[in-house]
Amino acid sequence: MTQEAKSTRVVDDQLLRISDVVSLTTLSKSSIKLWVATGRFPRPINISKTLNVWRMGEIRRWISEMEGGRDHD
């Protein structure tokens, strides 16, 4: 595995709190929670009753999917 591939894997495995996800996606916390509940957004990993996190790779893939679904005029 190349150094670049290892680096990308480490970044994709990084755990993000909801405030980080809000910054990356520009969605509000309430939108993220609603979209998770309706299946429109990746489900978080429950670390504890009060702490949910997302993997960076899942958020990056979701953003790419959203970009792929928009109209290109």
C-alpha positions in Angstrom: 0.0 0.0 0.0 1.4 3.4 -1.0 1.9 6.2 1.5 -0.9 8.2 -0.2 -3.3 5.3 0.1 -2.4 4.9 3.8 -2.9 8.6 4.4 -6.3 8.6 2.7 -7.4 5.6 4.8 -6.4 7.4 8.0 -8.4 10.4 6.9 -11.4 8.3 6.0 -11.3 6.5 9.4 -11.3 9.8 11.3 -14.3 10.2 13.6 -16.3 13.4 13.4 -18.7 14.9 15.9 -21.9 16.5 14.7 -20.3 20.0 14.8 -17.6 18.8 12.3 -20.3 17.3 10.1 -22.3 20.5 10.2 -19.2 22.4 9.0 -18.4 19.9 6.2 -21.9 19.7 4.9 -23.4 23.1 5.8 -26.5 21.3 7.0 -28.0 22.2 10.4 -27.9 19.8 13.3 -31.7 19.4 13.1 -31.5 18.6 9.3 -28.8 16.0 9.9 -30.9 14.3 12.6 -34.0 14.4 10.4 -32.1 13.1 7.4 -30.6 10.3 9.4 -34.0 9.3 10.6 -35.4 9.2 7.1 -32.4 7.4 5.6 -31.1 10.4 3.5 -27.9 10.7 5.5 -25.4 8.2 6.9 -26.2 6.8 10.3 -23.8 7.8 13.1 -21.8 5.4 15.3 -23.1 5.5 18.8 -20.1 5.8 21.1 -22.3 6.4 24.2 -25.8 7.6 25.0 -24.8 11.2 24.4 -22.0 10.8 21.8 -22.5 10.0 18.1 -19.8 10.2 15.5 -19.5 9.7 11.8 -16.5 8.4 9.8 -15.0 11.0 7.5 -15.1 8.5 4.6 -18.8 8.1 4.9 -19.4 11.8 4.9 -17.1 12.3 1.9 -18.9 9.6 -0.1 -22.3 11.1 0.8 -21.1 14.6 -0.4 -19.8 13.0 -3.7 -23.2 11.2 -4.2 -25.0 14.5 -3.7 -22.7 16.2 -6.2 -23.3 13.4 -8.7 -27.1 13.8 -8.4 -27.3 17.5 -9.2 -28.2 18.9 -12.7 -25.3 20.0 -14.9 -26.5 22.6 -17.4 
